[in-house]
Amino acid sequence: MYGMEKEKDGKKFMFDLELELHEHPKRSKELLDRADKCINEIKQALRDGAGEKDFDKLGILLHGYTALTKVIKKIGK
């Protein structure tokens, strides 16, 4: 990303999350389960009718958790 794909010594750049998930493969399953649980809770809160202020914040959180699940699934491949 932006010239950081390879370090000077030829190693591929990896983010902290990638390194952690490569070192502990079971951790990705735990994170996916936790994110799915949070997504379901947020969706339920939105269905129940959150206030306008809370609605926006919950929407942002929902997008963040869905992005996290996509990243974890992509790293797992």
C-alpha positions as CSV (number, residue, x, y, z in Angstrom):
1,M,0.0,0.0,0.0
2,Y,1.5,3.3,-1.1
3,G,5.0,1.9,-1.6
4,M,4.9,-0.2,1.6
5,E,4.3,-3.5,-0.2
6,K,7.9,-4.5,0.2
7,E,10.3,-3.4,2.8
8,K,13.9,-2.6,1.9
9,D,15.1,-6.1,2.8
10,G,12.6,-7.6,0.4
11,K,10.1,-8.8,3.0
12,K,6.4,-8.2,2.3
13,F,4.7,-5.6,4.5
14,M,2.0,-7.0,6.8
15,F,-0.3,-5.2,9.1
16,D,-0.5,-6.1,12.8
17,L,-3.9,-7.8,12.3
18,E,-2.5,-9.9,9.5
19,L,0.6,-10.9,11.6
20,E,-1.6,-11.9,14.6
21,L,-4.0,-13.9,12.5
22,H,-1.2,-15.8,10.7
23,E,0.4,-16.6,14.1
24,H,-2.9,-17.6,15.8
25,P,-5.3,-19.0,13.1
26,K,-7.9,-19.8,15.7
27,R,-8.1,-16.2,16.6
28,S,-9.7,-15.3,13.3
29,K,-12.6,-17.7,14.1
30,E,-13.0,-16.0,17.5
31,L,-13.0,-12.5,15.9
32,L,-15.5,-13.5,13.2
33,D,-17.8,-14.9,15.8
34,R,-17.6,-11.8,18.0
35,A,-18.1,-9.5,15.0
36,D,-21.1,-11.5,13.8
37,K,-22.6,-11.3,17.3
38,C,-22.1,-7.5,17.4
39,I,-23.6,-7.2,13.9
40,N,-26.7,-9.1,14.9
41,E,-27.1,-7.0,18.1
42,I,-26.7,-3.8,16.1
43,K,-29.2,-4.9,13.5
44,Q,-31.7,-5.9,16.2
45,A,-31.3,-2.4,17.8
46,L,-31.9,-0.8,14.5
47,R,-35.0,-2.9,13.9
48,D,-36.3,-2.0,17.4
49,G,-36.1,1.6,16.5
50,A,-33.1,3.6,17.7
51,G,-33.3,7.3,18.0
52,E,-32.0,9.5,15.2
53,K,-28.7,10.2,17.0
54,D,-28.2,6.5,17.9
55,F,-29.3,5.4,14.4
56,D,-26.4,7.2,12.8
57,K,-23.9,5.8,15.3
58,L,-25.2,2.3,15.0
59,G,-25.0,2.6,11.2
60,I,-21.4,3.6,11.4
61,L,-20.6,0.7,13.7
62,L,-22.5,-1.7,11.5
63,H,-20.4,-0.7,8.5
64,G,-17.2,-1.0,10.5
65,Y,-18.0,-4.5,11.7
66,T,-19.0,-5.7,8.2
67,A,-15.7,-4.3,6.9
68,L,-13.8,-6.1,9.6
69,T,-15.4,-9.4,8.7
70,K,-14.5,-8.9,5.0
71,V,-10.9,-8.2,6.0
72,I,-10.6,-11.2,8.2
73,K,-12.1,-13.5,5.6
74,K,-9.8,-12.1,2.9
75,I,-6.7,-12.6,5.2
76,G,-7.9,-16.2,5.9
77,K,-7.7,-17.1,2.2
